[in-house]
Amino acid sequence: MSTPRGLGFGAAVIANLYTEVTDEQAHEALSAAWQRGIRYYDTAPHYGLGLSERRLGAALREHPREEYTLSTKVGRRLEPQTDGGDDLANGFAVPATHRRVWDFTADGIRRTLDASLERLGLDRVDIVYLHDPDDHAEQAFREGYPALEKLRSEGVVGAIGAGMNQAEMLTRFVRDTDVDVVLCAGRYTLLDQSALTELLPAAVERGVSVVIGGAFNSGLLADPKPGATYNYAEAPGELLDKALRMKEIALRHGITLRAAALAFCAAHPAVTSVLVGARSADEVHDCADQFATPVPAAFWQELRDTGLLVTEEPT
């Protein structure tokens, strides 16, 4: 399996996250990602009730299978329903054609993966993550993880892991199981370095790859302004002020806060890939440009001198 490297594409936003994205816009975004050299793509059944997988699969089928790395997730099984309505309560502007069922059983994981492959129109994925097992730890470790181990041993998937918005349980996966990779969203950013306490050192020690999602903390670090979101809710005033101060320093050093946010995530030796979500070709090009922008050492030093960054980790 090819290990995720560099900038990756997080395919939640092209599944109508919060607002609608047309098929054409999604395809243009994915085409731009390929054009800019992005070769790691992450999706999940949860994203738009399968819409993300369908759109991503349609775009990737245009390219040689051996040239990209693809991950999806298990733990939320989709069951058809006819109640009508939409899925905005779960963050996606799509019809509520299915309902999500938490299922970390061995049977549930195989069924979920089979359904994902059907939506993707592919015969394999490279990585499968247990998706947000926060409230299902016992079943995830007792049944879900061994099921993934079996899939890996059978050659059905190349690598296995877990993807979460917290660092603590991911650390347990790194220390207590034989996962290849973990996806940590929002816990190693310019505003939240909680993954630094245990997860990232454990990953280095065990040789486990770490993929970072949520580099912009769901929006605040991309464009700090009143009303900006942090962890999918309106940003608290003190964090908005901190992000605005970081932005001022970045501009003074001739870069954007977006470039600094991506560079910070990518610099740690445990991190192999940083995921970004983009709903248009323009956003993809901007993310790629920012990721390629060198961030001067003087910028990091000023963040530390002003107390805006307290870690001495590699930048």
N, C-alpha and C positions, 0 to 999 in steps of 0.2 A: 504494500500500500504506500502511495506517496503521501508523505507527511505534509499537513497544511503549512505553507510558508508565506510570509509577507502579508499583503493586504487580501482579505477575504470578503465575499459578498454575503451579507445576512439577508435572507429572502423573506423576512416577515413583512416589510413595508410594501413589497409588490403584491401582497395578498390583501390590499385595501386596509392596511393598518390605519385606523381612525377615519381616513377619507378614501374615496374611490380612486383607483389607478386603472386605466384602461388596459386591455390586452396589448395594444400597440405601445403604450408607454412602458409597460413592464418589459416587453420584448426589446425596446430601444435601450432601456437601462441595462439589461443583461448583455446585449450586443456591445454596448460601450464598455462594460466590465471586461468582456473577452478582449476587446480591442486594446484595452489598457494593461493587458497581461495578467488580469486576475484569474486564478485557476483553482481557487477553493470556494465552494458554494455550500451554504448551510441552510437547511429548511426544516420543516416539521409539519405533521398533520394538523397541529393546533393552529397554524398560521392560515387564517381565512378558511378554516374547515376544509383543508385540502387544496385550496386555490393556489397557494404558494408552490406546492409540489407540482401541480399540473402546469403552471406557467414556467417553472424552472425546468421541468423535464422537456417541455416543448422546445425551449431555447437550447438546451444542452445537447439535444439529439442532432443538432446541426454540426457538432464538433466530434472529433475522435475521442472515444471513451477513455483511452489511456492518457489523455492530455490534461485531465482535470481531476480534482478530488471533490467528492460529494458526501455530505453528511445529512442524515435525517435523525428523527428522534422517536422514541417509543415511551409508552406510559399513559398516553391519552388516546384511547381507541374511539373512532368515530362511528356512531350508529345513526342510520337514517331516521328522520322524524318528519312529520307532516303538520306540525303545529303552526307553521308560518312565522312571520316576524323576521327580525334581523339579528345579527350577532354582535351588535354594537356594545352590549353589556360586557362582552369579552374583548372589546377593542377593535373588532373587524367589521367593516361596512360591507357585509355579504349577507345573502339570505340564510336564515337558520335552517338549512336543509338537513343538518345533522346535529347530534348532541355529543359532547365529549364525555367519555366514561373513563375514570381513572382505572388503570389496569396494568399492574406490574407483574402479573402471573406469567409463567413461561408460555402458556398457550396464548395469552393476550398479546405478548410481545411478538410472537411469530405472526399472529393474525394482523397486527398493526403494521409490521414490516412488509408483509405480503401486499397489504392494501396500498402502502406507500409506493412500492415498486410498480404497482399497476397504475397509480396516478402519474408517477414519473415517466412511465413508459420505458423503463430500463430494467435490466436483469440483475443489477447489483448496485449497492452503495458501498462507499469505502469506509465510512465511520457511522456507527449507531450510538447515540447517546440516550441514557435514561433521562427523561425530560422532567425537571422540577419534582423530584421525589420527596420534597420537604416534609409533607405530612404522611408519607407512605414509606418511611425509612425501613421498617421491619420487612415489609414485602419486597421492597426494592433490593435489599441486601440478601434476603433469604431465597427469593425466587427470580427476580428480574436480572440481577447481575449474573447468577449462574447460567441463565438462559442465554445471555449475550456471550458468555464464555464459550458455550456450546456452539453457537452460531459462528464464532470466530474459529474454533477448532475444526468445524466442518467446511470452512472456507467460504461460507455464505457472505460474511463481511470481513473486511480487512482489519479493522480496529474497533475497539469498544471504549465507552467512557460514560460520563455523566455531564449534563449541562444544567446549571442552576444560577440563581441570582444571589447566592450566598457562598461564602468561602469555607465555612465550618464543615459541612457535610462533604463537600468536595475533598477536603483534606482527609477525611475518613476513607473516601474511595481511594485516594492516592496511597494512603498508608496501609490499608487493610485488604486491598484487592489488587488484581493484576491489570488494571485499566491501562490503556495506551495513552489516552488523552482526556483532558477535562475542559469543558467550556465554562468559563467564569464570566458572568455578565455584570458589569457595573461595580465590581468590587476591587478593581485595580485601575484607578483613574486619577486625574489630577485632584479630584475632590474626595476620593474614597480609596484609601490604600489598605483596607482591612484584609485583603488577600495576602498582604506582605507578612502578616504575623506568623502564619503557619503554612498556608497553602503553597505559596511559591517556593519557599525553602524546601518543603517536602518534595515538591515536584522535581526540583533540581537534584535532590538527593536520590530519588527513585528513578530518575530518567524518564519522567512522564511529561509529555508535551502539554502546554497550556495554550488554549485559544481564548483570547479576550474579546468579549462582546460588550456593548454598551460603553464604548470609549467616551462618548459624549454625555453619559448619564441621562440618556433619553432626550437630550436636546439642549440642556443648559450650557454645556461646554461648546456646542456648535454655534449658538447665537444667544449669549446672555442678555436678557432684557426682561422687563416686568411681564409676568405671565408665562415665561419659559418653564418647561417641565424638567423635573428632576425625579428620576425613578418613577416616571409615569404619573406624577402629580405636580401641581404647581410648586415651583421651587421656593423653599423658605427664604426669607429676606436675607439672612446672614450668608447663605450659600450664594445667592444672587450677587451680593456685594463682593464676595470673594472672587467669583468668576469674572465680574466686571473689572476688578483690580488686576487679575491675571491677563485679561484682554488688553488693558491699557499698557501693561509691561510688554506683552507680545508685540503690539503695534510699534512700540518704541524701539524694539529690536528688529523691526522689519519683517515680522512674520505674523501669522494669524494664530488665534487661540486654538483653532481646529488642528493646525499643523502640530502645535505643541502637545495637544491632547493625544493625538495618534502616536507621536514620537515617544511620549512617556510610556504608553502601553507596550510599545514594541521593543523598548530598550532592555527589559529584564531578560536575563539568560534563560528563564524557564519558558518564556513566551515565544511561540513559533508563528502565530498568526493573529492578526487583529481584524475583526469583522466590522464592516460598516453597512448600514442599510441605506439604500438610495432608491427613490421612486421615479427618477428620471435620468436620462443620459447626462444632462448637465450636472446633476448631483454626483454621479459616478465620476465624471471628469474632475470635478472639484475635489472629491475625496482622494483620487489618485494623485492629483497635483499636490495636495497638502501632505500626503504620506511621503512624497518624494522630496519635500522641502527640508533642507538641513536646518536644524534649530541651533542657534549659537550657544556656546557654553555660558556666555555672559547672561543669557536669559535665565537659565537654570540657577545660576548663582544669585541673581537678583530675587528670584522667587524664594530662595532659601534665606537670603539676607533679610527679606521683609516678613519672614515667617509664614509665607503662603504655601511653602512646601517644606515639610519637616524631615522627609526621608533622604538618606544619602545614597539611595539605590542608583544604579547606572541610569544616566539620562543621555 
